[in-house]
Amino acid sequence: MEDKLILFQKIYDLTLWLFPLVNRIPKFHKVVLGRQLEELALSLLLRVLSANRARGAKRKRLQLTLSDELDKLRILLRLTKDLRFMSIKQYSYSARMMNEIGKILYGWTRSTPKKKDLVKQEVNLRLFD
């Protein structure tokens, strides 16, 4: 099922692309910057699975956390580019990938009902039981 989730596949592709890039970061910076990049990418990958399985308010919380982590990854990749550990072409590619992920995530988050809507749905279900 996760294979068919477009968001999962996009984050998976970004993670596959990112790991070899981290290997090219100088050893001194790899310990801090490289580790953070890898951890954020893996966290995004695993959290999207959790969010897909969750329902209601828990799903919404996980989606917002995914958005925050994506923003952190954007900042760290920009720093990686500014420190010249990646080329402009590589940064452009990563920015496009993250924009795609961000758009999909935004749409998914908007389609998840808000807490007050979930309460209304629950009340309506109880009325018809």
Residue, then its C-alpha position, 0 to 999 in steps of 0.5 A: m500500500e505504501d508503494k502506491l502513496i505518491l508522497f511516500q515515493k517522492i520522499y523515498d526518491l529524495t532520500l535515495w538521492l540525498f545519501p550519496l550526496v552526504n557521502r561527498i560532504p567533508k568529514f569534519h562537516k559530515v558529522v553534524l550537517g550530514r547526520q542531520l540531513e540523513e536523519l531528517a530524510l529518514s524521519l520524513l520517510l517513516r513519518v509519512l507511513s505513520a501519518n498514512r495509517a493514522r486517522g483524525a487529529k493524530r493524522k493532522r498532527l503528523q502532517l504538520t510535523l512532516s511539514d516542519e521537518l520538510d522546512k528544516l530539510r530545505i534550510l539544511l540543503r540550502l546551507t549545504k549549497d552555500l557551503r559549496f558541498m553541492s552544486i547549483k544544479q544539485y541544489s536546483y534538483s533538490a529544491r524541485m523535489m522538495n517543492e513537489i513534496g511540499k505541494i503534495l503534503y499541503g494538498w493532503t493536509r488540506s484534505t484532512p478534516k479539522k478537529k471541529d469537523l471530526v467532532k461534527q462527524e462523530v456526533n452525526l455518526r452517533l445520531f444515526d446509530 
